[in-house]
């Protein structure tokens, strides 16, 4: 495992929206959060997935704990988290993980 992957953190964000969630209001908030997070030092990647049963899964990678902490404490992010709990989320779970092992394959490389 490389030194970079040893310090990397992966955030697994599993969520379900409330049935009455205003998706038109949520979409620009999500876009703004991506804009902010992706501009922060240490941000590596973001992927979002939706399951057939209505659960959403976001995978976010940061280079290290300090970068993730800065994102977690960003004032605009904190405000949107509170709004999401009040207006949009039925439930969520966040797991912060360090890769135990990391390897990759790329055809033709």
Secondary structure, DSSP 8 states (H G I E B T S, - for coil): --HHHHH-EEEEEEEEE-TT--HHHHHHHHHHHHHHHHTSTTEEEEEEEE-TTS-EEEEEEESSHHHHHHHHT-HHHHHHHHHHHHHTEEEEEEEEEE-S------TT-
